């Protein structure tokens, strides 16, 4: 199977899974932001703010992944790079705020321990998917440039 066939079949799968995981991340982060705003029971403002940033990153990813899936040849590649930057910052910052993950059995500091662990885990899963997508786009760019189409040549022949 040619690389172009892999692109045609894989791009909806990758972007679809990105949308599904982003919806899960949106649900978790929206719940946590609502609870933090209602009860003010966050451990620190870092935890509260980074959860809100992941809510933003989830919404950004859902909207732009849907656009990227629909208009694959029109949406510029730098949108994917910006999405990767958002998820790198979001996943790393929530990991730092939680100290690398929480052991919910022994901790009494964080109110929503399980949800915060899920938030961190799904953030890293989304980061992996976006990283994979960027690698594929970069490979296609190199192939198009070597073929003589330039860096803005067609992604699929």
Residue, then its C-alpha position, 0 to 999 in steps of 0.5 A: x500500500x502506497x504512503x498516499x493510501x495510508x494518508x487517505x485512510x489514516x487522516x480521518x482515523x487520527x483526527x477522529x480519535x483526536x476529536x473523541x479524546x478531546x471531547x473526553x478531556x473537555x468533559x473532565x476539564x469543564x467539570x473541574x472548572x465548574x467545581x472549582x468556580x462554584x466551591x473554590x476548593x482547588x489546591x492552588x491557583x496553578x491547579x485551577x488555571x491549568x485546568x482552565x487552560x486544558x479546557x481551552x485547549x480541548x475546545x480549540x482541538x475539537x473545533x480545529x480538528x473538525x475543520x482540519x478533517x473537513x478541509x484537509x487541503x485548505x487549513x494551514x499546517x501551522x494550526x497543527x503546530x499551534x495545537x501541539x504547542x498548546x497540548x505540550x504546555x497544557x500536559x506539562x503544566x498539569x503534570x507539574x501542578x500535580x507533581x507527576x500524578x496523584x496517588x488517590x489512596x494516600x492523598x488528602x490534599x486534592x479534592x478531585x483526585x481521580x478526575x485530575x489524574x484522568x485530566x493529566x492522562x488524557x492530556x498526554x494521550x492527545x499530545x501523543x496523537x498530535x505529535x504523531x500527526x505532525x510527524x506525518x505532515x512533516x514527512x509528507x512535506x519532505x516527500x513533496x519537497x524532494x519530488x519538486x512540488x515545494x513545501x506547499x505542494x499537494x499532500x496527497x497525489 
